[in-house]
Structures are given as structure tokens and as C-alpha cells.
Amino acid sequence: MGYVLGSIYRASFPAPASSADVSTTVYGDGASVSYDRAAHAYSIDVPGGGTVKATAGDAYAEVASEKVTLAVGSSKIEVSSSGIVLTCGGTALNLSSGGATLAAASASGFENH
């Protein structure tokens, strides 16, 4: 015969969520994943230097400490503190505080316009 013992949360070991609708997993490095059933929403937190990536078919979204990338096929948007790069096929638009450049692919690489 086995026994099941419950646990009691306390100040030194608090409950990972304050709502019965929220299911949370906290990892040893401080990362956590929560799902709120009432709001139908996920929340993912990772320590600095970490990455979160969601993929569906050939599309993905990646959030890292220094950059956010959204991509589908050959189209991609990269956002960082230094600017935004939009790429579609063989054309790239680079937006920064210094201005904008448009580059088209050629046999030798990208050519600025």
C-alpha cells in the first residue's frame, strides 16, 4: 500500500501561480512557462542570453536577448537595438538611426541602391 502526501506552499517555497487557471513550470535556471486557461495565453520567460523560438511549418518567431526575428519562407524581419532589417527573396531593406539602405541581390552579393 502506498501513501500520497500533499505539500504546503510557504514563503520560502511559494506557489508558482496565484490562480487556479494558471499552470506554471519554473526551471532551475529561473526560466518559466505559464499557461492561463481563462485567458488562453502562454507566457514564457527565460534568463538573459536565452532564446524563445516558435515554429509552424516554414514560419518561425524567435525572441533573443538582443534581437527578435519573424520569418516565413524567404521573407524575414529582424528587429534589434541597432535597427530593422526587412528581407524578401533577394532584396533587403535596412533601417537604422543613420537612415535606410536598399540592397538587391546580384551574382556577387548584395548591391546598395
Secondary structure, DSSP 8 states (H G I E B T S, - for coil): ---------BTTB--S-SSTTEEEEE-TTS-EEEEETTTTEEEEE--TT-EEEEEETTEEEEEESSEEEEEETTEEEEEETTEEEEEETTEEEEEETTEEEEEEEETTEEEE-
